């Protein structure tokens, strides 16, 4: 295997020397038709086992399940550089795609007001996704959740919920397109 990699590396290094670098066509003109952009395939995407990077909130489950519990997320292109991720069960995020394949999704904030339950506390969960497609059918994702609380009863809410706020949870996983 190492021998094959060395042969391939030697061949790739020699390409510019023998004139196969792709930068000029036979007429000597620069080729501007090459497109190195990555566009992900539409349809169902599945996640691999998650890697918990940080979890001061205690939100992440490290029981060996996949990040998506084997349920796919549907990717739908909504423009040349935008797409939507949804699972049909309430998860729905719009994302911006760079030509390099990197992407960021609009942050989703969930606000829970506990004043009606007798607590002077408002909990905010901010979830964001970012990642990179390495091809039209593979990529990686990082999910970040920040939890914060405002109000004089936040300490009481933290003790009842078992979540010391503010806190951050972060996980990453590989994704692949599937049918």
C-alpha positions as CSV (number, residue, x, y, z in Angstrom):
1,X,0.0,0.0,0.0
2,X,2.8,2.4,0.9
3,X,4.6,1.5,-2.4
4,X,1.4,2.4,-4.4
5,X,1.1,5.7,-2.5
6,X,4.7,6.6,-3.3
7,X,4.2,5.7,-7.0
8,X,1.0,7.8,-7.1
9,X,2.7,10.7,-5.4
10,X,5.6,10.6,-7.9
11,X,3.2,10.6,-10.8
12,X,1.2,13.5,-9.4
13,X,4.4,15.5,-8.8
14,X,5.4,14.9,-12.4
15,X,2.2,16.1,-14.0
16,X,3.1,19.8,-14.2
17,X,6.5,18.9,-15.7
18,X,4.9,16.8,-18.5
19,X,2.3,19.5,-19.3
20,X,-0.8,17.9,-17.8
21,X,-1.5,20.5,-15.2
22,X,-4.9,21.4,-16.8
23,X,-4.2,25.1,-16.7
24,X,-3.7,25.5,-20.5
25,X,-5.5,23.9,-23.4
26,X,-3.9,22.9,-26.7
27,X,-4.1,26.5,-27.9
28,X,-2.2,27.9,-24.9
29,X,-5.4,29.6,-23.6
30,X,-6.3,29.3,-19.9
31,X,-9.1,26.9,-19.2
32,X,-11.8,28.6,-17.2
33,X,-14.4,25.9,-17.5
34,X,-13.2,23.8,-14.5
35,X,-15.6,23.9,-11.6
36,X,-14.2,22.7,-8.3
37,X,-17.4,23.5,-6.4
38,X,-19.2,20.8,-4.4
39,X,-23.0,20.6,-4.5
40,X,-24.5,18.0,-2.1
41,X,-26.9,15.5,-3.5
42,X,-30.6,16.0,-2.6
43,X,-32.4,13.4,-0.6
44,X,-31.8,11.4,2.6
45,X,-28.6,11.9,4.6
46,X,-27.5,9.7,7.5
47,X,-25.1,10.4,10.3
48,X,-22.4,8.2,11.8
49,X,-21.7,7.7,15.4
50,X,-21.3,11.1,17.1
51,X,-18.1,12.3,18.7
52,X,-18.9,14.4,21.8
53,X,-16.4,17.2,21.9
54,X,-17.7,19.1,24.9
55,X,-20.8,18.6,27.0
56,X,-21.0,20.9,30.1
57,X,-24.8,20.8,29.7
58,X,-25.2,17.0,29.8
59,X,-27.4,17.0,26.6
60,X,-25.4,14.5,24.6
61,X,-26.0,10.8,24.8
62,X,-22.9,8.7,24.4
63,X,-24.5,5.3,24.3
64,X,-23.2,4.4,20.8
65,X,-26.3,5.6,18.9
66,X,-25.8,7.5,15.7
67,X,-26.3,11.2,15.9
68,X,-29.6,10.8,14.0
69,X,-30.8,7.6,15.6
70,X,-30.9,6.0,12.2
71,X,-33.5,8.5,11.0
72,X,-32.4,10.4,7.9
73,X,-32.4,14.1,7.4
74,X,-33.7,15.4,4.1
75,X,-31.5,17.8,2.2
76,X,-33.3,20.0,-0.4
77,X,-31.4,22.5,-2.5
78,X,-33.3,25.9,-2.3
79,X,-30.9,27.9,-4.6
80,X,-27.4,27.7,-6.0
81,X,-25.8,28.3,-2.7
82,X,-28.5,27.5,-0.2
83,X,-30.2,24.3,1.1
84,X,-32.7,23.2,3.7
85,X,-32.3,20.3,6.2
86,X,-35.5,18.8,7.7
87,X,-36.5,15.6,9.3
88,X,-40.3,15.8,9.1
89,X,-40.6,15.9,12.8
90,X,-39.9,19.5,13.6
91,X,-36.2,19.9,12.8
92,X,-35.9,22.4,10.0
93,X,-32.8,24.5,9.2
94,X,-31.8,26.7,6.3
95,X,-28.1,26.6,5.4
96,X,-25.7,28.6,3.2
97,X,-23.2,26.7,1.1
98,X,-19.8,28.0,0.0
99,X,-18.3,26.7,-3.3
100,X,-15.7,24.9,-1.3
101,X,-18.3,22.7,0.2
102,X,-18.3,24.3,3.7
103,X,-21.7,25.4,5.1
104,X,-23.3,27.1,8.0
105,X,-26.9,26.9,9.0
106,X,-29.1,29.6,10.5
107,X,-29.0,29.4,14.3
108,X,-32.2,28.1,15.9
109,X,-33.1,29.6,19.2
110,X,-35.6,28.0,21.5
111,X,-36.9,30.2,24.4
112,X,-38.7,28.7,27.3
113,X,-40.4,31.1,29.7
114,X,-40.9,29.6,33.2
115,X,-42.5,32.7,34.7
116,X,-45.9,31.0,34.3
117,X,-44.6,28.1,36.3
118,X,-43.7,30.3,39.3
119,X,-40.0,30.9,38.3
120,X,-38.4,34.1,37.3
121,X,-36.4,32.4,34.7
122,X,-36.2,32.4,30.9
123,X,-34.1,29.6,29.3
124,X,-32.6,30.1,25.9
125,X,-31.2,27.2,23.8
126,X,-29.2,28.3,20.8
127,X,-28.5,25.5,18.3
128,X,-26.2,25.8,15.3
129,X,-24.9,23.5,12.6
130,X,-21.8,23.9,10.4
131,X,-19.8,21.5,8.4
132,X,-18.2,20.6,5.1
133,X,-19.1,18.4,2.2
134,X,-16.1,16.5,0.9
135,X,-18.0,15.2,-2.1
136,X,-21.6,15.3,-3.3
137,X,-22.4,12.3,-1.1
138,X,-20.2,12.7,2.0
139,X,-19.3,15.3,4.6
140,X,-18.9,16.2,8.3
141,X,-21.1,18.2,10.7
142,X,-20.5,20.0,14.0
143,X,-23.6,20.7,16.1
144,X,-23.2,23.3,18.9
145,X,-25.8,24.0,21.6
146,X,-25.5,26.9,24.0
147,X,-27.8,27.1,27.0
148,X,-28.3,30.3,29.0
149,X,-30.8,31.6,31.6
150,X,-32.0,35.0,32.6
151,X,-33.9,35.8,35.8
152,X,-33.5,35.6,39.6
153,X,-34.6,31.9,39.7
154,X,-32.0,30.6,37.3
155,X,-30.0,28.8,40.0
156,X,-33.2,27.1,41.2
157,X,-34.1,26.0,37.6
158,X,-30.5,24.8,37.1
159,X,-30.7,22.6,40.3
160,X,-34.2,21.2,39.3
161,X,-33.0,20.5,35.7
162,X,-29.5,19.3,36.6
163,X,-28.1,21.7,34.0
164,X,-25.6,24.3,35.2
165,X,-26.1,27.3,33.0
166,X,-24.6,28.9,31.1
167,X,-23.3,25.8,29.4
168,X,-22.2,24.4,26.0
169,X,-22.5,21.1,24.3
170,X,-20.8,20.2,21.0
171,X,-20.8,17.1,18.9
172,X,-19.5,16.1,15.5
173,X,-20.3,13.3,13.1
174,X,-19.8,12.2,9.5
175,X,-22.7,12.3,7.1
176,X,-23.4,10.3,4.0
177,X,-26.1,10.4,1.3
178,X,-28.3,7.3,1.2
179,X,-31.3,6.0,-0.6
